[in-house]
Amino acid sequence: MKVINIGEENTILNTFVAEMRDYIIQKDSLRFRTNLERVGEIFAYEISKKLEYSVKEVHTPLGIASVSTIDSKLVVASIIRAGLPLQKGLCNFFDHAETAFVAAYRKYGKGDYFEIRSDYCTTTEITGKTLVLADTMLATGSSIEVSLKSLISCGGEPVHTHLVCPIASSYAVDHLMQLYGDEVTLWTAAIDEELTSHSYIVPGLGDAGDLAFGGKL
């Protein structure tokens, strides 16, 4: 698996990520969602450089222009709730993409033990297409692993998968590196070293779903 951390570059992306992390600014849920959406747009632009293109002729009012445009067929998926604003940003740029949705959640047992469950998946046909799977936080990597299995089970095998996870833990990155090969690319904006006993990323940013849409029972 290839890992691309675009947060290592000096770009406006880091301003949006800084605001998402800031515990004062993130109290504004609209701003948090907007920043997630803008981050999604930046990732879409970077991913677009890795897609397949060919030159087409475009008829203008005055003549014919040759333009290189995307040939890749895309399916943009999100893990709900937190992935929804991120997915919207991706689709703002990939406006011809199809979409898919997966529900993945932690089912807690005794102590700190939990397992990831997914009981909902809706998708179009994925076979032969490029899959972009978005989730804001990559803590253990289990949610991405389970969600990707669900999407492939429902929609078929993609030709390539791009995982878009703005905040990741080094533990999750290592875990996914052992699972996937060249058929998967992980895109992130920050890799944090610490993971608590409850599998929360430190410094992280908190619960992205709650920050974007409010608390849950």
C-alpha positions as CSV (number, residue, x, y, z in Angstrom):
1,M,0.0,0.0,0.0
2,K,1.2,3.4,-0.9
3,V,0.9,6.2,1.7
4,I,0.7,9.8,0.6
5,N,0.7,12.4,3.4
6,I,-0.1,15.7,1.7
7,G,0.0,17.5,5.1
8,E,3.8,17.3,4.9
9,E,3.7,20.0,2.2
10,N,3.1,23.7,2.9
11,T,-0.4,24.2,1.5
12,I,-3.7,25.7,2.6
13,L,-4.8,22.2,3.6
14,N,-2.9,22.5,6.8
15,T,-4.8,25.7,7.8
16,F,-8.1,23.8,7.4
17,V,-6.7,20.8,9.4
18,A,-5.5,23.2,12.1
19,E,-8.9,24.7,12.5
20,M,-10.5,21.2,12.6
21,R,-8.1,20.3,15.5
22,D,-8.6,23.6,17.4
23,Y,-11.0,22.9,20.3
24,I,-12.3,26.5,20.3
25,I,-12.9,26.7,16.5
26,Q,-14.3,23.2,16.2
27,K,-17.3,24.2,18.5
28,D,-18.7,25.8,15.4
29,S,-20.2,22.7,13.7
30,L,-20.9,24.5,10.4
31,R,-17.3,25.6,10.1
32,F,-16.1,22.1,11.0
33,R,-18.2,20.6,8.3
34,T,-17.1,23.2,5.8
35,N,-13.4,22.6,6.6
36,L,-14.0,18.8,6.1
37,E,-15.6,19.6,2.8
38,R,-12.7,21.8,1.7
39,V,-10.2,19.1,2.7
40,G,-12.2,16.7,0.6
41,E,-11.8,19.0,-2.4
42,I,-8.1,19.2,-1.9
43,F,-7.8,15.4,-1.7
44,A,-9.9,15.1,-4.9
45,Y,-7.6,17.4,-6.8
46,E,-4.5,15.4,-5.7
47,I,-6.2,12.1,-6.5
48,S,-7.1,13.4,-9.9
49,K,-3.4,13.4,-10.9
50,K,-3.3,9.6,-10.5
51,L,-6.3,8.8,-12.7
52,E,-6.5,7.8,-16.4
53,Y,-6.8,10.5,-19.1
54,S,-7.2,10.8,-22.8
55,V,-7.3,13.7,-25.2
56,K,-10.7,14.7,-26.5
57,E,-11.9,17.3,-29.0
58,V,-14.1,20.1,-27.6
59,H,-16.1,22.3,-30.0
60,T,-15.9,25.9,-29.0
61,P,-17.8,28.8,-30.6
62,L,-14.7,29.5,-32.7
63,G,-13.1,26.2,-33.3
64,I,-11.9,22.9,-31.8
65,A,-9.8,22.5,-28.7
66,S,-7.9,19.4,-27.7
67,V,-8.3,18.7,-23.9
68,S,-7.0,15.9,-21.7
69,T,-9.9,14.7,-19.5
70,I,-10.5,11.9,-17.0
71,D,-11.5,8.4,-18.4
72,S,-11.5,6.7,-15.0
73,K,-15.0,5.7,-13.7
74,L,-15.2,6.6,-10.1
75,V,-17.3,5.5,-7.1
76,V,-16.9,7.8,-4.1
77,A,-17.9,6.1,-0.8
78,S,-18.1,7.3,2.8
79,I,-18.3,5.7,6.2
80,I,-21.3,7.5,7.8
81,R,-21.6,9.9,9.8
82,A,-18.2,11.5,9.9
83,G,-17.3,10.7,6.3
84,L,-20.3,12.6,4.8
85,P,-18.8,16.1,4.6
86,L,-15.6,14.7,3.3
87,Q,-17.4,12.8,0.6
88,K,-19.3,15.9,-0.4
89,G,-16.0,17.7,-1.0
90,L,-14.7,14.8,-3.1
91,C,-17.9,14.8,-5.1
92,N,-17.7,18.6,-5.6
93,F,-14.7,17.9,-7.9
94,F,-15.6,14.4,-9.1
95,D,-19.1,15.5,-10.1
96,H,-19.6,12.6,-12.5
97,A,-18.8,10.0,-9.8
98,E,-21.3,7.5,-8.5
99,T,-21.6,7.2,-4.7
100,A,-21.8,4.5,-2.0
101,F,-22.4,4.5,1.7
102,V,-21.3,2.2,4.6
103,A,-22.3,2.2,8.3
104,A,-19.5,1.0,10.6
105,Y,-19.5,1.3,14.3
106,R,-17.8,0.1,17.5
107,K,-19.6,-2.6,19.5
108,Y,-18.1,-2.5,23.0
109,G,-17.7,-5.4,25.3
110,K,-15.9,-5.7,28.6
111,G,-13.3,-3.1,29.5
112,D,-11.7,-1.4,26.5
113,Y,-12.6,-4.3,24.1
114,F,-14.6,-3.5,21.0
115,E,-15.2,-4.9,17.6
116,I,-16.2,-3.0,14.4
117,R,-19.5,-4.0,12.9
118,S,-21.1,-3.0,9.6
119,D,-24.8,-3.6,9.1
120,Y,-25.6,-1.3,6.2
121,C,-24.0,-0.9,2.8
122,T,-25.5,0.6,-0.4
123,T,-23.5,0.9,-3.5
124,T,-23.5,0.9,-7.3
125,E,-21.4,-1.6,-9.3
126,I,-17.8,-1.1,-8.4
127,T,-16.2,-3.8,-10.6
128,G,-13.6,-2.3,-13.0
129,K,-14.0,1.2,-11.5
130,T,-11.8,3.3,-9.1
131,L,-13.1,3.4,-5.6
132,V,-12.5,6.4,-3.3
133,L,-13.4,5.6,0.3
134,A,-13.6,8.5,2.8
135,D,-13.5,8.5,6.6
136,T,-12.2,11.4,8.7
137,M,-10.4,9.4,11.4
138,L,-8.2,6.4,10.9
139,A,-7.7,5.1,14.4
140,T,-7.1,1.3,14.3
141,G,-7.9,0.8,10.6
142,S,-10.6,-1.7,11.5
143,S,-13.5,0.5,10.2
144,I,-11.8,0.9,6.8
145,E,-11.0,-2.8,6.7
146,V,-14.6,-3.9,7.4
147,S,-16.1,-1.2,5.2
148,L,-14.0,-2.1,2.3
149,K,-14.9,-5.7,2.6
150,S,-18.6,-4.8,2.7
151,L,-18.3,-2.6,-0.4
152,I,-16.4,-5.3,-2.4
153,S,-18.9,-7.9,-1.2
154,C,-21.9,-5.8,-2.4
155,G,-20.4,-4.1,-5.5
156,G,-17.4,-6.1,-6.7
157,E,-13.6,-5.5,-7.0
158,P,-12.4,-2.0,-8.0
159,V,-9.3,-1.6,-10.2
160,H,-7.8,0.6,-7.5
161,T,-8.9,2.0,-4.1
162,H,-8.0,5.4,-2.7
163,L,-8.5,5.7,1.1
164,V,-9.0,9.3,2.2
165,C,-8.4,9.7,5.9
166,P,-7.3,13.2,6.9
167,I,-6.2,12.2,10.5
168,A,-4.5,8.8,10.9
169,S,-2.7,7.0,13.6
170,S,0.7,5.4,12.9
171,Y,-0.8,2.1,14.3
172,A,-3.6,2.1,11.7
173,V,-1.2,3.0,8.9
174,D,1.1,0.0,9.8
175,H,-2.0,-2.2,10.1
176,L,-3.3,-1.4,6.7
177,M,0.2,-1.7,5.2
178,Q,0.2,-5.3,6.2
179,L,-3.3,-5.9,4.6
180,Y,-3.0,-4.2,1.2
181,G,-0.6,-4.0,-1.6
182,D,-0.3,-1.8,-4.7
183,E,-4.0,-1.9,-5.4
184,V,-4.6,0.6,-2.5
185,T,-3.4,4.1,-1.8
186,L,-3.9,5.8,1.5
187,W,-4.2,9.6,1.5
188,T,-3.8,11.5,4.7
189,A,-3.1,15.0,6.0
190,A,-1.5,14.0,9.4
191,I,-0.2,10.9,11.0
192,D,-0.3,11.0,14.8
193,E,1.8,8.7,16.9
194,E,-0.3,8.0,20.0
195,L,-3.4,5.8,20.3
196,T,-5.0,5.6,23.8
197,S,-6.3,2.4,25.4
198,H,-9.8,3.4,24.1
199,S,-8.3,3.6,20.6
200,Y,-8.6,7.4,20.4
201,I,-6.0,9.3,18.3
202,V,-3.8,11.8,20.2
203,P,-3.6,14.7,19.6
204,G,-6.3,13.9,17.0
205,L,-9.3,16.1,17.1
206,G,-12.0,14.3,19.0
207,D,-15.1,12.6,17.7
208,A,-15.5,13.9,14.1
209,G,-19.1,12.7,13.7
210,D,-20.2,14.5,16.9
211,L,-18.3,17.7,15.9
212,A,-19.9,17.7,12.5
213,F,-23.5,16.7,13.4
214,G,-23.9,16.9,17.2
215,G,-23.7,14.4,20.0
216,K,-25.4,11.0,20.0
217,L,-26.9,8.8,22.6
